[in-house]
Amino acid sequence: MLGRSRRTRAAAGRLDDRTLATAWQVVSLLLDYPTEELVSRRPLLESAVAQLPASVAEPLRRFLADVGACPLGQLQRDYVETFDVTRRCSLYLTYFAHGDTRKRGLALVQFKQAYRRAGAELDTDELPDHLGVVLEFGATTDLDVAWRLLLDHRAGLEVLRIALADKGSPWHDVVLALVATLPELQGDDEEQLAALVAAGPPSEDVGLDTQPYALDPRLNPRPTEPTELGPTIPVGAP
């Protein structure tokens, strides 16, 4: 269990509310499936990134430069190959801690309950632990609740970052910018990361098909047919 001081933004001494919300909003948009809308928003996103500290802004600038240089079709194919096929590049936070086990169903319920207590109801089919959803919720509704959810899955975020780096993915820069807004790994986080890197997410084969959430294809990081993923809380321009 992480200490209370690690779970409060004030104690972490990081970004002020407005800057953090801007950073998370931009990262949320850039983790969505790339479309013509993303390409058209690039100048606006670059303007928002210019307001951020260098540790957050520089990797986002690199990614936006890649967006400008890469044909949209190729960017879309790379997105599907990265996030819909590669297990360690899953954008679903509970997958890293719980894998394909019954515990993941409970973890998803806890995400929904956290949103509901903050006054937010997801009006979409997207799962509540999708990283883009968590960041959009934090940027628009409750930074503190989203902060705690991210720290609860800090080791999983680091597994995602490492996997994207190993893959040479341009989205590594997007996750790198997000990590720059969070406290560094320490204590239990480091131990959990070492375990995840060594063994990967847990699996559970016996009886899994009797659980309702096991039937949801979005819980499978290797879907038969890639689907377009995106933030579920309505996204506005930063």
Backbone as a ProteinNet text record, in pm:
[ID]
protein_1_A
[PRIMARY]
MLGRSRRTRAAAGRLDDRTLATAWQVVSLLLDYPTEELVSRRPLLESAVAQLPASVAEPLRRFLADVGACPLGQLQRDYVETFDVTRRCSLYLTYFAHGDTRKRGLALVQFKQAYRRAGAELDTDELPDHLGVVLEFGATTDLDVAWRLLLDHRAGLEVLRIALADKGSPWHDVVLALVATLPELQGDDEEQLAALVAAGPPSEDVGLDTQPYALDPRLNPRPTEPTELGPTIPVGAP
[TERTIARY]
85.4	0	88.4	55.9	132.9	97	195.5	170.6	76.5	7.6	-90.6	-27.6	95.5	158.1	178.9	196.5	214.6	83.2	-28.8	-158.4	-220.9	-151.7	-207.1	-125.5	-193.3	-122.4	-43.7	-98.4	-30.9	105.1	107.9	233.2	333.5	284.3	374.9	444.5	386	449.1	466.8	369	381.3	314.2	229.7	172.3	48.9	21.1	-102.8	-219.9	-341.6	-460.4	-478.9	-466.9	-492.7	-391.6	-265.4	-161.6	-178.8	-210.1	-229.9	-350.1	-459.7	-578.1	-548	-472.3	-435.6	-351.5	-253.3	-165.5	-244.7	-331.4	-408.9	-508.8	-566.8	-660.2	-589.4	-470	-394.2	-354.9	-303.7	-264.1	-384.1	-499	-619.6	-654.1	-649.9	-680.6	-581	-454.8	-351.2	-349.7	-412.7	-424	-549	-629	-746.8	-703.7	-790.6	-765.4	-750.8	-642.1	-617.9	-717.1	-769.1	-866.6	-829.8	-907.6	-887.8	-904.7	-992.4	-1014.2	-885.8	-813	-686.1	-589.8	-581.1	-490.6	-529.7	-659	-703.6	-682.5	-681.6	-662.7	-515.5	-425.6	-284.1	-235.3	-267.8	-222.4	-275.4	-401.7	-460.2	-390.9	-360.4	-290.9	-149.3	-83.2	51.1	47.9	-56	-70.5	-89.8	-169.3	-190	-61.6	12.3	137.5	239.7	236.7	331.2	316.4	202.5	178.5	233.5	280.6	321	470.2	512.6	655.6	730.1	859.5	939.2	934	934.9	936.7	811.8	702.4	577.2	564.9	604.3	583.1	671.7	797.3	890.6	847.6	814.5	769.5	639.4	550.3	426.2	454.1	549.3	587.5	641.6	722.6	778.2	666.1	568.3	458.7	377.9	347.6	269.1	344.6	476.3	555.6	541.5	537.4	516.2	378.6	278.3	143.6	144.8	218.5	224.7	300.7	395.6	480.9	430.6	343.6	300.2	162.8	144	10.1	-89.1	-210.9	-310.2	-335	-343.4	-367.8	-260.6	-135.7	-26.2	-34.1	-68.3	-81.9	-191.5	-300.9	-410.8	-369.1	-296.7	-249.7	-152.9	-65.3	29.9	-42.1	-148.3	-225.5	-286.6	-350.3	-412.8	-307.3	-196.5	-89.6	-31.5	-26.7	32.9	-61.8	-181.8	-268.9	-372.1	-408	-511.4	-453.7	-323.6	-261.6	-156.7	-77.5	33	-17.1	-5.5	-61.4	-2.4	126.9	190.5	165.8	102.5	68.3	-80.7	-144.2	-286.6	-309.6	-415.3	-453.3	-550.8	-579.9	-672.2	-591.6	-601.9	-513	-525.5	-645.8	-662.1	-603.6	-579.4	-522.5	-385.3	-304.4	-168.1	-165.9	-254.2	-256.4	-330.3	-434.5	-523.1	-531.3	-483	-484.5	-623	-627.4	-754.6	-803.1	-830.5	-877.6	-1007.9	-1073.3	-1198.6	-1180.9	-1063.1	-1039.1	-1053.4	-1035.1	-1044.1	-1186.2	-1284.5	-1423	-1451.1	-1401.5	-1418.8	-1346.3	-1227.2	-1150.4	-1224	-1290.6	-1367	-1485.5	-1548.8	-1659.2	-1608.3	-1490.9	-1435.1	-1408.2	-1366.1	-1348.1	-1483.3	-1585.1	-1716.9	-1768.6	-1746.6	-1791.5	-1717.1	-1589.4	-1511.6	-1566.2	-1600.7	-1659	-1793.9	-1873.6	-2008.7	-2003.8	-1912.7	-1900.7	-1858.9	-1787.4	-1745.4	-1852.7	-1967.1	-2076.7	-2073.6	-1993.2	-1982.5	-2041.4	-2119.5	-2173.5	-2124.1	-2058.1	-2008.7	-2125.2	-2137.6	-2248.1	-2197.1	-2113.3	-2049.7	-2029.1	-1990.9	-1961.9	-1817.1	-1734.8	-1594	-1579.3	-1478.4	-1452.6	-1397.4	-1430.2	-1392.7	-1244.4	-1167.9	-1025.3	-939.5	-1002.5	-924.5	-848.9	-720.4	-636.9	-689	-737	-792.3	-914.3	-996.3	-1114.6	-1076	-980.3	-936	-881.4	-801.8	-741.9	-846.5	-941.4	-1047.9	-1133.1	-1163.4	-1237.5	-1161.3	-1032	-952.1	-948.4	-931	-918.3	-1048.1	-1161.1	-1289.3	-1375.6	-1346.6	-1437	-1367.9	-1268	-1207.6	-1062	-970.9	-828.8	-783.2	-832.9	-785.6	-825.3	-948.2	-992.8	-911.6	-893.8	-815.2	-670.6	-617.4	-480.3	-465.9	-561.4	-553.7	-565.9	-653.2	-667.2	-537.7	-474.1	-348.1	-238.4	-229.9	-126.2	-151.8	-277.8	-308.9	-256.4	-241.9	-195.5	-66	15.1	139	236.1	247.4	338.7	293.6	162.2	110.1	140.1	130.1	165	310.7	396.1	538.1	562.8	489.2	499.5	459	351.2	306.8	413.8	472.7	576.4	695.3	740.2	854.8	824.2	703.4	664.9	662.9	611.4	608.6	749.2	837.3	976	1043.9	1023.4	1083.5	1033.6	910.1	849.5	891.9	953.5	989.8	867.6	761.3	634.6	636.7	580.4	570.9	483.1	391.5	305.9	383.1	507	590	604.2	618.1	631.9	506.7	390.1	265.6	260.1	291.9	291.2	405.7	517.6	629.2	586.8	509.8	458.9	365.9	280.5	191.4	270.9	368.3	450.3	520.1	554.3	621.1	530.7	400.2	307.2	285.2	341.2	315.6	441.5	426.5	544.7	626.1	754.4	839.9	805.1	839.9	818.4	901.4	844.1	918.7	848	920.3	860.9	786.3	660.4	578.5	562.1	559	545.5	660.7	782.8	899.8	896.2	852.1	842.5	737.2	623.5	517.8	562.3	633.7	683.9	777.9	870.5	964.4	890.2	783.9	705.8	632	575.4	501.4	593.6	712.6	807	853.5	874.3	924.5	819.1	697.3	595.3	480	459.8	345.3	219.2	107.5	-19.2	-61.9	-131.1	-177.2	-282.6	-296.9	-398.1	-475.6	-594.3	-681.8	-770.8	-752.4	-824.5	-949.9	-943.9	-1053.7	-1172.6	-1286.3	-1409.3	-1420.3	-1324.3	-1328.4	-1447.6	-1486.7	-1595.8	-1731.3	-1738.1	-1864.4	-1886.3	-1784.7	-1795.9	-1846.7	-1945.9	-2001.6	-1895.6	-1801.8	-1704.9	-1607.5	-1593.7	-1501.7	-1553.6	-1684.1	-1743	-1729.9	-1688.5	-1676.9	-1548.9	-1555.9	-1435.5	-1338	-1382.5	-1290.3	-1193.5	-1222.7	-1131.7	-1018.4	-1027.3	-924.1	-825.8	-700.3	-604.2	-563	-608.1	-581.2	-713.3	-794.4	-924.1	-905.4	-1004.8	-997.9	-1000.7	-1087.8	-1095	-1068.7	-964.4	-934.2	-1053.2	-1072	-1178.4	-1119.1	-1190.5	-1142.9	-1176.2	-1073.4	-1090.8	-1082.6	-1153.3	-1144.3	-1200.9	-1173.7	-1226.8	-1378.6	-1439.5	-1583.7	-1653.5	-1592	-1649.5	-1627.1	-1728.2	-1711.4	-1583.9	-1508.5	-1378.9	-1394.5	-1346	-1343.7	-1202	-1184.6	-1050.6	-987.1	-858.1	-790.7	-784
-119.8	0	124	218.4	341.2	432.1	508.4	601.3	712.3	771.1	875.4	991.8	1029.3	1143.8	1119.6	990.2	959.7	970.3	972.9	972	1110.9	1213.2	1347.5	1430.5	1505.9	1587.6	1699.1	1753.5	1863.2	1818.5	1697.3	1647.1	1617.1	1581.3	1548.6	1672.5	1791.2	1915.2	1926.9	1877.3	1877.7	2000.3	1979.7	2088.1	2145.4	2273.1	2331.9	2272.9	2295.1	2230	2257.7	2382.6	2417.7	2351.5	2353.2	2292.6	2142.4	2079.8	1935.6	1896.6	1972.1	1942.9	1956	2058.4	2076.3	1959.4	1920.8	1809.7	1681.4	1651.8	1527.9	1531.3	1647.7	1658.2	1630.7	1687.9	1666.4	1519.4	1460.2	1319.1	1230.5	1260.3	1182.9	1186.5	1303.3	1317.2	1239.7	1243.7	1180.2	1027.9	976.7	832	775.5	864	818.9	768.8	690.5	643.6	764.1	773.3	892.6	906.4	1026.5	1056.2	1188.3	1225.1	1354.8	1468.5	1447.5	1550.6	1577.1	1471.6	1489.6	1572.2	1538.5	1611	1758.3	1786.3	1925.8	2000.9	1928.1	1991.8	2013.5	1965.2	1969.1	2109	2215.3	2348.4	2390.4	2356.4	2389.8	2312.3	2185.9	2104.6	2157	2197.8	2254.2	2381.4	2459.8	2581	2545.9	2442.9	2400.2	2344.5	2267.6	2208.6	2316.4	2427.5	2536.3	2595.1	2572.6	2624.8	2533	2414.6	2313.5	2321	2271.6	2268.4	2177.5	2199.4	2131.3	1979.5	1926.3	1781.5	1715	1788.4	1738.3	1778.7	1900.2	1955.5	1891.6	1865.5	1818.1	1685.5	1583.8	1460.4	1477.1	1565	1588.4	1659.2	1750.9	1817.6	1715.8	1621.3	1519.6	1436.2	1398	1317.2	1396	1520.7	1601.6	1622.7	1629.4	1637	1508.7	1394.4	1267	1263.8	1318	1323	1402.9	1514	1598.1	1534.9	1445.4	1387.3	1253.6	1187.4	1052.1	1055.2	985.2	976.5	918.3	969.4	927.9	777	720.1	576.8	494.8	535.9	464.5	480.9	601.9	627.8	539.8	524.4	440.3	293.7	247.6	108.4	86.1	182.5	171.4	168.8	247.5	251.3	114.5	55.4	-75.9	-180.7	-179.5	-276	-259.2	-137.3	-110	-144.6	-87.4	-95.2	-207.7	-253.2	-356	-495.6	-505.6	-635.4	-670.4	-574.1	-599.6	-598.8	-710.1	-724.6	-623.7	-605	-515.6	-368.4	-340.5	-202.6	-176.1	-252.6	-231.7	-95.3	-27.6	100.4	82.7	-41.9	-70	-95.4	-4.4	-5.8	-131.1	-182.6	-297.5	-424.6	-426.5	-545.5	-576.5	-474	-497.6	-561.4	-517.3	-569.7	-702.1	-720.5	-835.8	-929.4	-887.9	-974.3	-1029.7	-1154.7	-1220.7	-1300.7	-1233.8	-1300.6	-1238.4	-1307	-1257.9	-1124.3	-1102.4	-979.5	-856.2	-873.5	-757.5	-703.1	-792.2	-746.3	-654.8	-690.8	-607.4	-474.7	-479.2	-356.2	-260.3	-312.3	-227.6	-163.3	-239.1	-183.7	-70.2	-85.9	18.2	146.5	134.7	253.7	323.4	246.5	305.6	373.1	310.7	368.5	498.7	503	625.5	739.3	710.4	812.8	859.4	761.5	794.1	881.2	850	931.3	1073.7	1090.6	1224.6	1295	1227.5	1289.1	1267.3	1170.6	1145.3	1009.2	1003.4	878.9	862.1	750.4	726.7	691.4	764.6	741.3	676.6	576.9	513.1	366	290.7	148.9	123.3	226.7	208	165.7	83.9	39.8	155.4	159.1	274.4	285.1	176.8	182.3	220.1	251.4	296.4	423.6	426.4	538.1	671.6	676.7	800.4	846.8	752.1	785.5	843.5	778.5	825.6	967.7	994.8	1127.2	1232.1	1196.1	1289	1322.1	1219.1	1239.6	1332.9	1311.4	1397.1	1540.2	1558.5	1692.7	1771.5	1702.3	1773	1763.6	1665.9	1642.4	1645.4	1560.8	1551.5	1506.9	1601.5	1570.9	1476.6	1497.2	1418	1271.5	1245	1106.2	1037.7	1105.6	1047.9	1026.2	1118.6	1106.5	977.1	950.5	829.2	703.9	707.2	592	565.6	669.5	653.7	600.4	651.4	604.7	460.6	422.2	283.2	188	239.9	158.1	213	273.4	338.6	238.9	118.7	18.9	-24.5	-40.5	-76.8	28.9	155.3	263.8	253.9	215.4	204.1	85.9	-24	-136.8	-91.8	-14.7	38.4	126.4	214.2	304.1	225	126.1	45.4	-32.5	-88.8	-166	-77.9	43.7	136.2	177.3	194.6	228.6	113.6	-9.8	-126.6	-142.5	-104.4	-117.3	-3.4	99.6	216.7	293.8	289.4	351.9	501.7	581	725.1	756.4	664.6	688.2	677.3	629.5	631.3	773.5	869.4	1009	1059.2	1012.1	1054.9	1003.6	877.3	819.7	878	906.7	970	1105.5	1181.3	1310.3	1291.2	1189.3	1161.7	1127.3	1039.5	998.1	1117.8	1217.3	1337.2	1418.9	1395.4	1467.2	1393.4	1272.2	1186.7	1170.2	1126.5	1098.7	984	982.5	873.9	745.1	634	505	493.5	432.1	405.8	298.2	235.5	139.1	27.4	11.3	-98.3	-90.6	31.3	45.8	-22.8	-2.1	-60.9	-212.9	-265.5	-410.7	-467.8	-399.5	-446.8	-440.9	-335.4	-323.4	-438.2	-468.2	-577.8	-709.3	-731.8	-854.4	-858.3	-744.7	-739.7	-760.3	-699.5	-713.9	-858.7	-922.4	-1059.5	-1160.4	-1144.4	-1247.8	-1204.8	-1075.6	-1027.6	-1031.4	-983.1	-984.3	-1126.3	-1144.3	-1278.6	-1330.7	-1461.5	-1522.6	-1623.2	-1653.9	-1747.4	-1812.2	-1940.8	-2009.9	-2080.3	-2136.9	-2219.3	-2132.9	-2158.4	-2090.6	-1947.7	-1899	-1759	-1729.1	-1827.7	-1801.2	-1793.8	-1819.4	-1806.5	-1667.3	-1580.5	-1445	-1353	-1267.8	-1181.7	-1095.8	-1039.7	-948.9	-1023.4	-1155.6	-1231.4	-1241.9	-1221.6	-1232.3	-1103.2	-996.1	-866.6	-863.6	-851.2	-855.3	-744.5	-636.2	-527.2	-564.7	-672.7	-717.9	-800.7	-834.6	-914.5	-822.3	-814.1	-723.7	-770.1	-887.7	-936.4	-968.8	-868.5	-894.6	-952.2	-1031.1	-1089.9	-981.8	-882.4	-769.7	-642.3	-564.8	-442.3	-349.2	-282.2	-184.1	-47.5	56.6	191.4	229.8	268.7	304.5	455.6	511.9	654.5	693	814.6	862.2	860.1	833.9	818.3	940.1	1010.9	1136.1	1235.9	1315.6	1403.6	1486.6	1485.9	1554.3	1688.5	1791.5	1923.8	1962.8	2057.4	2102.2	2165	2138	2196.7	2347.8
0	0	0	-85.8	-92.5	22.6	70.2	179	137.8	238.6	209.8	133	167.6	101.8	-46.7	-84.6	-226.6	-301.8	-230.1	-295.4	-303.4	-260.8	-268.2	-366.2	-449.4	-547.1	-480.4	-371.3	-302	-249.4	-192.5	-137.5	-248.1	-366.9	-476.2	-531.4	-506.8	-549.5	-699.1	-775.3	-920.5	-982.4	-1080.8	-1158.9	-1091.6	-1119.7	-1070.6	-1147.7	-1095.5	-1151	-1299.8	-1338.9	-1478.5	-1571.7	-1533.6	-1617	-1625.4	-1511.1	-1510	-1595.6	-1584.7	-1664.8	-1813.7	-1850.2	-1991.2	-2040.2	-1961.4	-2000.8	-2018.2	-1921.4	-1930.4	-2044.6	-2072.5	-2185.2	-2316.6	-2333.5	-2456.5	-2469.7	-2362.9	-2367.5	-2399.4	-2340.1	-2367.5	-2516	-2574.6	-2717	-2803.2	-2766.8	-2847.7	-2831.3	-2726.2	-2708.8	-2776.2	-2834.4	-2907.2	-3045.8	-3108.2	-3243.8	-3335.8	-3412.3	-3494.2	-3609.5	-3625.2	-3730.3	-3797.1	-3898.5	-3963.3	-3862.4	-3765.2	-3663.7	-3584.7	-3552.1	-3481.5	-3566.7	-3694	-3783.9	-3790.2	-3800.4	-3810	-3678.6	-3567.4	-3436.8	-3401	-3483.9	-3447.6	-3411.2	-3486.6	-3445.8	-3308.5	-3279.8	-3150.3	-3038.2	-3063.8	-2964.9	-2942	-3048	-3033.4	-2949.3	-2965.3	-2885.1	-2738.4	-2709.7	-2571	-2512.1	-2589.8	-2542.7	-2508.5	-2580	-2554.9	-2415.4	-2350.3	-2215.7	-2106.6	-2145	-2048.1	-2018.2	-1902.1	-1870.8	-1967.1	-1982.8	-2084.9	-2072.4	-1949.9	-1931.9	-1989.9	-1994.1	-2049.9	-2196.8	-2227.3	-2361.2	-2467	-2435.3	-2538.2	-2600.3	-2521.2	-2586.5	-2665.7	-2619	-2692.6	-2824.9	-2824.5	-2950.6	-3050.6	-3000.8	-3090.8	-3152.1	-3069.9	-3122.6	-3224.6	-3194.4	-3287.9	-3418.7	-3411.2	-3533.9	-3614.6	-3545.2	-3613.6	-3680.6	-3611.8	-3668.9	-3798.8	-3797.8	-3916.3	-4030.6	-3997.5	-4101.4	-4153.9	-4078.8	-4114.3	-4180.9	-4292.1	-4353.3	-4252.9	-4255	-4156.7	-4162.1	-4280.1	-4291.2	-4221.8	-4237.4	-4172	-4020.8	-3977.3	-3834.2	-3774.4	-3846.5	-3799.5	-3791.7	-3892.7	-3890.3	-3775.2	-3751.7	-3640.7	-3506.3	-3495.3	-3369.5	-3339.7	-3441.5	-3423.5	-3389.5	-3462.1	-3437.7	-3297.5	-3249.4	-3118.6	-3004.5	-3006	-2889.5	-2895.1	-3013.8	-3023.5	-3041.4	-3060	-3085.4	-2980.5	-2939.4	-2846.9	-2703.4	-2634.2	-2500.3	-2401.9	-2403.4	-2306.6	-2338.8	-2450.5	-2485.3	-2465.5	-2380.8	-2353.8	-2289.7	-2332.9	-2273.3	-2157.2	-2121.7	-2011.3	-1883.8	-1788.8	-1673.1	-1588.1	-1570	-1481.2	-1541.6	-1670.6	-1732.7	-1676.2	-1649.9	-1603.2	-1464.9	-1376.6	-1240.6	-1230	-1312	-1293.1	-1412.8	-1528.6	-1644.6	-1673.3	-1715.3	-1746.3	-1625.4	-1515.7	-1394.9	-1347.4	-1253.2	-1198.8	-1128.3	-1070.6	-995.6	-1083.3	-1213.2	-1301.3	-1306.3	-1297.7	-1297.3	-1180.7	-1062.5	-944.2	-960.3	-1018.9	-1039.1	-1131.2	-1233.9	-1324.8	-1253.5	-1165.9	-1086.9	-998.3	-941.7	-855.7	-933.1	-1058.6	-1142.4	-1161.7	-1195.6	-1216.8	-1091.1	-977	-850.7	-821.1	-852.5	-831.2	-916.4	-1040.4	-1127.1	-1073.2	-1030.7	-984.2	-858.9	-766.9	-644.7	-677.4	-788.7	-830	-912.7	-934.4	-1006.9	-1156	-1203.7	-1347.6	-1381.1	-1487.2	-1538.9	-1682.7	-1710	-1844.6	-1936.5	-2046.2	-2138.7	-2267	-2250.9	-2364.4	-2334.9	-2437.3	-2420.2	-2380.7	-2378.1	-2343.4	-2198.4	-2171.4	-2034.7	-1951.9	-1822.4	-1740	-1707.7	-1730.3	-1697.7	-1817.6	-1930.3	-2046.9	-2009.2	-2039.1	-1995.9	-2046.4	-2169.6	-2222.4	-2145.2	-2100.7	-2022.8	-1887.4	-1820.8	-1689	-1698.7	-1800.5	-1815.9	-1852.1	-1937.6	-1973.1	-1851	-1771.8	-1647.4	-1553.8	-1540	-1453.3	-1502.6	-1633.5	-1689.7	-1681.7	-1687.7	-1696.3	-1571.2	-1483.6	-1370.8	-1235.7	-1213.7	-1080.5	-1091	-1079.2	-1089.2	-978.5	-857.5	-744.1	-755.6	-798.3	-813.4	-924	-1036.1	-1145.2	-1102.4	-1024.5	-972.3	-892.4	-803.7	-721.8	-807.5	-907.9	-996.3	-1072.6	-1120.1	-1193	-1101.7	-979.4	-887.6	-844.4	-833.7	-800.8	-908	-1030.5	-1142.9	-1201.3	-1113.9	-1158	-1220.8	-1161.7	-1217.1	-1356.3	-1374	-1505.9	-1610.2	-1571.5	-1663.5	-1706.8	-1612.9	-1646.4	-1739.4	-1719.3	-1812.3	-1952.6	-1961.3	-2090.2	-2152.1	-2072.8	-2125.4	-2177.9	-2100.6	-2140.9	-2268.3	-2276	-2394.4	-2518.6	-2505.5	-2619.6	-2660.6	-2561.2	-2592.5	-2665.7	-2616.6	-2681.2	-2824.4	-2846.8	-2979.9	-3073.2	-3016.4	-3096.9	-3142.8	-3062	-3099.8	-3074.7	-3165.5	-3139.8	-3018.5	-2982.2	-2866.1	-2734.3	-2742.1	-2621.9	-2570	-2661.3	-2620.1	-2547.9	-2589.1	-2525.1	-2381.1	-2361.9	-2226.6	-2144.3	-2208	-2137.9	-2081.7	-2158.8	-2111	-1992.3	-1999.2	-1886.6	-1761.5	-1774.5	-1660.2	-1597.3	-1678.6	-1627.2	-1535.9	-1540.1	-1452.2	-1320.9	-1307.6	-1191.9	-1107.4	-981.3	-898.2	-956.5	-926.5	-971.9	-897.5	-960.5	-896.2	-770	-666.7	-544.9	-464.1	-374.5	-282.6	-351.4	-313.3	-364.9	-515.9	-570.8	-715.7	-787.3	-737.6	-801.6	-793.1	-680.7	-665.5	-759	-767.8	-856.6	-1001.7	-1039.2	-1175.9	-1208	-1116.7	-1139.7	-1161.6	-1082.6	-1096.3	-1229.9	-1270.5	-1396.4	-1516.1	-1511	-1620.9	-1631.2	-1515.1	-1513.8	-1556.3	-1505.8	-1526	-1614.8	-1632.3	-1707.4	-1623.8	-1676.9	-1603.3	-1569.1	-1457.1	-1419.7	-1516.5	-1521.3	-1607.1	-1524.9	-1573.1	-1502.8	-1605.4	-1628.4	-1734.2	-1683.6	-1564.4	-1515.6	-1477.7	-1541	-1503	-1550.3	-1626.6	-1666.5	-1756.5	-1837.2	-1931.2	-1863.4	-1731.9	-1661.1	-1607.5	-1618.5	-1567.3	-1678.2	-1651.2	-1755.7	-1823.9	-1747.2	-1808.3	-1897.5	-1878	-1962.3	-2104.6	-2123.7	-2255.8	-2335.2	-2270.8	-2336.6	-2418.7	-2553	-2635.9	-2605.3	-2542.5	-2511.5	-2400.9	-2326.8	-2223.1	-2280.9	-2406.4	-2470.9	-2541.5	-2494.3	-2559.1	-2697.6	-2738.5	-2873.8	-2943.7	-2973.9	-3037.2	-3176.9	-3220.3	-3353.5	-3460.1	-3438.9	-3531.1	-3453.7	-3489.2	-3416.5	-3414.9	-3301.9	-3289.5	-3261.8	-3298.3	-3273.4	-3130.7	-3056.8	-2918.4	-2904.2	-2808.1	-2785.8	-2654.1	-2606.3	-2481.1	-2482.1	-2369.7	-2365.8	-2311.4	-2218.7	-2173.7	-2286.7	-2327.2	-2444	-2434.7	-2541.8	-2544.4	-2613.6	-2546.5	-2608.5	-2638.1	-2724.3	-2756.7	-2636.2	-2611.7	-2497	-2507.3
[MASK]
++++++++++++++++++++++++++++++++++++++++++++++++++++++++++++++++++++++++++++++++++++++++++++++++++++++++++++++++++++++++++++++++++++++++++++++++++++++++++++++++++++++++++++++++++++++++++++++++++++++++++++++++++++++++++++++++++++++++++++++

